[in-house]
Amino acid sequence: MTDPLRSRIEAELAYAAQARAHGKEGRARVCARRAAGWAVGAYRNRAQGAADSERAALSHLRWLRSQADLPRSLQQAASRLTDQVGEDHRLPHGEDPLQDARSIVEAFLSLIEAESPDQEPAR
């Protein structure tokens, strides 16, 4: 059930890597944040039983930051992805935004797939 979602997210992460390769770190971070937000949003929409395509990816990451029942590492990754850059256009931390996004994406897509009733059993 997550194949179109996973494809969309993987394409966005590929755009992030491509932007980074071209020296566009800001664009890479935006793409990474969007991909992570889509994964969190899909999980939230499924858990809440209603589609919410109007909500921005950033708001889903802000929600993740505040969820004490979820792993601290994911909360911290979401926090870093929502940090604002300083006046010098630098982030206040050294962690890789693309890796933070990949961690969030994999965690939430795994949760969605684990909860999906129409998944075929593993062979």
DRENPA-3360 file (N, C-alpha, C; in nm, 2 decimals, always signed):
BEGIN
1 = MTDPLRSR = +0.08/-0.12/+0.00/+0.00/+0.00/+0.00/+0.09/+0.13/+0.00 ~ +0.21/+0.12/+0.05/+0.29/+0.24/+0.05/+0.38/+0.26/-0.07 ~ +0.36/+0.17/-0.17/+0.45/+0.18/-0.29/+0.45/+0.32/-0.35 ~ +0.33/+0.38/-0.38/+0.33/+0.52/-0.44/+0.39/+0.62/-0.35 ~ +0.36/+0.61/-0.22/+0.42/+0.70/-0.12/+0.57/+0.68/-0.11 ~ +0.62/+0.55/-0.10/+0.76/+0.53/-0.09/+0.83/+0.58/-0.22 ~ +0.77/+0.56/-0.34/+0.83/+0.61/-0.46/+0.84/+0.77/-0.46 ~ +0.74/+0.83/-0.42/+0.74/+0.98/-0.41/+0.84/+1.03/-0.31;
9 = IEAELAYA = +0.85/+0.96/-0.20/+0.95/+1.00/-0.09/+1.09/+0.97/-0.14 ~ +1.12/+0.86/-0.20/+1.25/+0.83/-0.25/+1.29/+0.92/-0.36 ~ +1.19/+0.97/-0.45/+1.23/+1.07/-0.55/+1.27/+1.20/-0.49 ~ +1.20/+1.24/-0.38/+1.23/+1.36/-0.31/+1.37/+1.35/-0.25 ~ +1.40/+1.24/-0.19/+1.53/+1.22/-0.13/+1.64/+1.22/-0.24 ~ +1.61/+1.17/-0.35/+1.70/+1.18/-0.47/+1.72/+1.32/-0.51 ~ +1.62/+1.40/-0.51/+1.63/+1.54/-0.54/+1.72/+1.61/-0.44 ~ +1.70/+1.57/-0.32/+1.79/+1.63/-0.21/+1.93/+1.60/-0.23;
17 = AQARAHGK = +1.96/+1.47/-0.27/+2.10/+1.44/-0.29/+2.16/+1.51/-0.41 ~ +2.07/+1.52/-0.52/+2.12/+1.59/-0.64/+2.14/+1.74/-0.61 ~ +2.06/+1.80/-0.53/+2.08/+1.94/-0.49/+2.21/+1.96/-0.42 ~ +2.23/+1.87/-0.32/+2.36/+1.87/-0.25/+2.48/+1.86/-0.34 ~ +2.47/+1.77/-0.43/+2.58/+1.75/-0.53/+2.61/+1.87/-0.61 ~ +2.51/+1.95/-0.63/+2.52/+2.08/-0.70/+2.55/+2.20/-0.61 ~ +2.58/+2.17/-0.49/+2.62/+2.28/-0.39/+2.50/+2.36/-0.34 ~ +2.38/+2.30/-0.35/+2.26/+2.37/-0.31/+2.21/+2.31/-0.18;
25 = EGRARVCA = +2.28/+2.33/-0.07/+2.25/+2.27/+0.06/+2.12/+2.31/+0.11 ~ +2.08/+2.43/+0.09/+1.94/+2.48/+0.14/+1.83/+2.40/+0.07 ~ +1.84/+2.38/-0.06/+1.74/+2.31/-0.14/+1.74/+2.16/-0.09 ~ +1.86/+2.11/-0.07/+1.87/+1.97/-0.02/+1.80/+1.95/+0.11 ~ +1.81/+2.05/+0.20/+1.75/+2.04/+0.33/+1.59/+2.05/+0.31 ~ +1.55/+2.14/+0.22/+1.40/+2.15/+0.20/+1.35/+2.02/+0.15 ~ +1.41/+1.96/+0.05/+1.37/+1.83/+0.00/+1.37/+1.72/+0.10 ~ +1.47/+1.72/+0.18/+1.48/+1.62/+0.29/+1.37/+1.63/+0.39;
33 = RRAAGWAV = +1.34/+1.76/+0.43/+1.24/+1.79/+0.52/+1.10/+1.75/+0.47 ~ +1.08/+1.78/+0.34/+0.95/+1.75/+0.28/+0.93/+1.60/+0.27 ~ +1.03/+1.52/+0.24/+1.02/+1.37/+0.23/+0.99/+1.32/+0.37 ~ +1.06/+1.36/+0.47/+1.03/+1.32/+0.61/+0.89/+1.35/+0.65 ~ +0.85/+1.47/+0.62/+0.72/+1.52/+0.66/+0.61/+1.44/+0.59 ~ +0.63/+1.40/+0.47/+0.53/+1.32/+0.40/+0.52/+1.18/+0.47 ~ +0.63/+1.12/+0.51/+0.62/+0.99/+0.58/+0.55/+1.01/+0.71 ~ +0.58/+1.11/+0.79/+0.51/+1.13/+0.92/+0.36/+1.16/+0.89;
41 = GAYRNRAQ = +0.33/+1.24/+0.79/+0.19/+1.27/+0.76/+0.11/+1.15/+0.72 ~ +0.17/+1.06/+0.64/+0.10/+0.94/+0.60/+0.07/+0.86/+0.72 ~ +0.16/+0.85/+0.82/+0.14/+0.77/+0.94/+0.03/+0.84/+1.02 ~ +0.03/+0.97/+1.04/-0.07/+1.04/+1.11/-0.21/+1.02/+1.05 ~ -0.21/+1.04/+0.92/-0.34/+1.03/+0.85/-0.40/+0.89/+0.87 ~ -0.31/+0.79/+0.86/-0.36/+0.65/+0.88/-0.40/+0.62/+1.02 ~ -0.33/+0.67/+1.12/-0.36/+0.65/+1.26/-0.49/+0.73/+1.30 ~ -0.51/+0.85/+1.24/-0.63/+0.93/+1.27/-0.75/+0.89/+1.18;
49 = GAADSERA = -0.72/+0.81/+1.08/-0.83/+0.76/+1.00/-0.89/+0.86/+0.90 ~ -0.82/+0.97/+0.87/-0.86/+1.07/+0.78/-0.74/+1.12/+0.70 ~ -0.76/+1.14/+0.57/-0.66/+1.21/+0.49/-0.65/+1.35/+0.53 ~ -0.53/+1.40/+0.53/-0.51/+1.55/+0.56/-0.40/+1.60/+0.47 ~ -0.43/+1.60/+0.34/-0.33/+1.64/+0.25/-0.30/+1.79/+0.25 ~ -0.38/+1.87/+0.32/-0.36/+2.01/+0.33/-0.25/+2.05/+0.42 ~ -0.22/+1.97/+0.52/-0.12/+2.00/+0.62/+0.02/+1.99/+0.56 ~ +0.10/+2.09/+0.59/+0.24/+2.10/+0.53/+0.33/+2.00/+0.60;
57 = ALSHLRWL = +0.43/+1.95/+0.53/+0.53/+1.86/+0.59/+0.59/+1.91/+0.71 ~ +0.62/+2.04/+0.72/+0.68/+2.10/+0.83/+0.59/+2.08/+0.96 ~ +0.46/+2.09/+0.95/+0.38/+2.08/+1.06/+0.38/+1.93/+1.12 ~ +0.40/+1.84/+1.03/+0.41/+1.70/+1.07/+0.54/+1.68/+1.15 ~ +0.64/+1.74/+1.11/+0.77/+1.73/+1.18/+0.76/+1.80/+1.31 ~ +0.69/+1.91/+1.32/+0.67/+1.98/+1.45/+0.59/+1.89/+1.54 ~ +0.49/+1.82/+1.49/+0.41/+1.72/+1.57/+0.51/+1.62/+1.62 ~ +0.59/+1.56/+1.54/+0.68/+1.45/+1.58/+0.77/+1.50/+1.69;
65 = RSQADLPR = +0.82/+1.62/+1.69/+0.91/+1.68/+1.79/+0.84/+1.66/+1.93 ~ +0.71/+1.68/+1.93/+0.64/+1.68/+2.06/+0.59/+1.55/+2.11 ~ +0.62/+1.44/+2.04/+0.56/+1.31/+2.08/+0.66/+1.24/+2.17 ~ +0.63/+1.25/+2.30/+0.72/+1.18/+2.40/+0.72/+1.03/+2.40 ~ +0.61/+0.97/+2.34/+0.60/+0.83/+2.33/+0.68/+0.77/+2.21 ~ +0.73/+0.85/+2.13/+0.81/+0.80/+2.01/+0.96/+0.81/+2.05 ~ +1.04/+0.73/+1.98/+1.19/+0.73/+2.01/+1.25/+0.87/+2.01 ~ +1.33/+0.90/+2.11/+1.40/+1.03/+2.12/+1.48/+1.06/+2.00;
73 = SLQQAASR = +1.54/+0.96/+1.94/+1.62/+0.99/+1.82/+1.54/+1.05/+1.71 ~ +1.42/+1.00/+1.69/+1.33/+1.06/+1.59/+1.28/+1.20/+1.62 ~ +1.25/+1.22/+1.75/+1.22/+1.35/+1.79/+1.33/+1.45/+1.77 ~ +1.45/+1.41/+1.80/+1.57/+1.50/+1.78/+1.59/+1.52/+1.63 ~ +1.58/+1.42/+1.55/+1.59/+1.44/+1.40/+1.49/+1.54/+1.35 ~ +1.37/+1.52/+1.39/+1.26/+1.62/+1.35/+1.29/+1.76/+1.40 ~ +1.34/+1.77/+1.52/+1.38/+1.90/+1.57/+1.49/+1.97/+1.49 ~ +1.59/+1.89/+1.45/+1.70/+1.94/+1.37/+1.65/+1.98/+1.23;
81 = LTDQVGED = +1.55/+1.90/+1.17/+1.50/+1.94/+1.04/+1.42/+2.07/+1.05 ~ +1.36/+2.10/+1.16/+1.28/+2.22/+1.17/+1.36/+2.34/+1.23 ~ +1.48/+2.32/+1.27/+1.57/+2.43/+1.31/+1.58/+2.53/+1.20 ~ +1.58/+2.66/+1.24/+1.61/+2.76/+1.15/+1.76/+2.79/+1.13 ~ +1.80/+2.83/+1.01/+1.94/+2.86/+0.99/+1.97/+2.99/+1.06 ~ +2.09/+3.01/+1.10/+2.13/+3.14/+1.15/+2.15/+3.25/+1.05 ~ +2.18/+3.37/+1.09/+2.21/+3.48/+1.00/+2.32/+3.45/+0.91 ~ +2.41/+3.36/+0.95/+2.53/+3.33/+0.86/+2.49/+3.21/+0.77;
89 = HRLPHGED = +2.36/+3.17/+0.77/+2.31/+3.07/+0.68/+2.36/+2.93/+0.72 ~ +2.40/+2.91/+0.84/+2.44/+2.78/+0.89/+2.34/+2.73/+0.99 ~ +2.34/+2.60/+1.00/+2.26/+2.53/+1.10/+2.33/+2.53/+1.23 ~ +2.25/+2.53/+1.34/+2.31/+2.53/+1.47/+2.36/+2.39/+1.52 ~ +2.37/+2.30/+1.43/+2.42/+2.16/+1.46/+2.50/+2.11/+1.34 ~ +2.57/+2.00/+1.36/+2.65/+1.94/+1.26/+2.59/+1.82/+1.19 ~ +2.47/+1.77/+1.24/+2.41/+1.65/+1.18/+2.37/+1.67/+1.04 ~ +2.36/+1.56/+0.96/+2.33/+1.56/+0.82/+2.17/+1.56/+0.81;
97 = PLQDARSI = +2.11/+1.66/+0.75/+1.97/+1.67/+0.73/+1.91/+1.55/+0.65 ~ +1.99/+1.51/+0.55/+1.95/+1.40/+0.47/+1.94/+1.27/+0.54 ~ +2.04/+1.25/+0.63/+2.04/+1.13/+0.72/+1.92/+1.14/+0.82 ~ +1.90/+1.25/+0.87/+1.79/+1.27/+0.97/+1.66/+1.23/+0.89 ~ +1.64/+1.28/+0.77/+1.52/+1.25/+0.70/+1.51/+1.10/+0.67 ~ +1.62/+1.04/+0.63/+1.61/+0.90/+0.60/+1.57/+0.82/+0.72 ~ +1.62/+0.86/+0.84/+1.59/+0.79/+0.96/+1.44/+0.80/+0.99 ~ +1.38/+0.92/+0.97/+1.24/+0.94/+1.00/+1.16/+0.86/+0.89;
105 = VEAFLSLI = +1.20/+0.87/+0.77/+1.12/+0.80/+0.66/+1.12/+0.65/+0.69 ~ +1.23/+0.59/+0.71/+1.23/+0.45/+0.73/+1.15/+0.40/+0.85 ~ +1.16/+0.48/+0.96/+1.09/+0.45/+1.08/+0.94/+0.45/+1.06 ~ +0.89/+0.56/+0.99/+0.75/+0.58/+0.98/+0.69/+0.49/+0.86 ~ +0.76/+0.47/+0.76/+0.72/+0.38/+0.66/+0.71/+0.23/+0.71 ~ +0.80/+0.20/+0.80/+0.80/+0.06/+0.86/+0.67/+0.05/+0.95 ~ +0.64/+0.16/+1.02/+0.52/+0.16/+1.11/+0.40/+0.14/+1.02 ~ +0.39/+0.21/+0.91/+0.27/+0.21/+0.82/+0.26/+0.07/+0.77;
113 = EAESPDQE = +0.37/+0.01/+0.72/+0.37/-0.12/+0.66/+0.33/-0.23/+0.76 ~ +0.38/-0.21/+0.88/+0.35/-0.31/+0.99/+0.20/-0.31/+1.02 ~ +0.14/-0.19/+1.01/+0.00/-0.18/+1.05/-0.10/-0.20/+0.93 ~ -0.04/-0.22/+0.81/-0.13/-0.23/+0.69/-0.19/-0.37/+0.69 ~ -0.32/-0.38/+0.69/-0.39/-0.51/+0.69/-0.38/-0.58/+0.55 ~ -0.35/-0.50/+0.45/-0.35/-0.57/+0.32/-0.21/-0.61/+0.27 ~ -0.11/-0.62/+0.36/+0.02/-0.66/+0.33/+0.02/-0.81/+0.32 ~ +0.10/-0.86/+0.22/+0.11/-1.00/+0.20/+0.21/-1.05/+0.30;
121 = PAR = +0.20/-1.17/+0.35/+0.30/-1.23/+0.45/+0.44/-1.23/+0.38 ~ +0.54/-1.22/+0.46/+0.68/-1.23/+0.41/+0.71/-1.37/+0.37 ~ +0.78/-1.39/+0.27/+0.82/-1.53/+0.23/+0.96/-1.56/+0.27;
% end
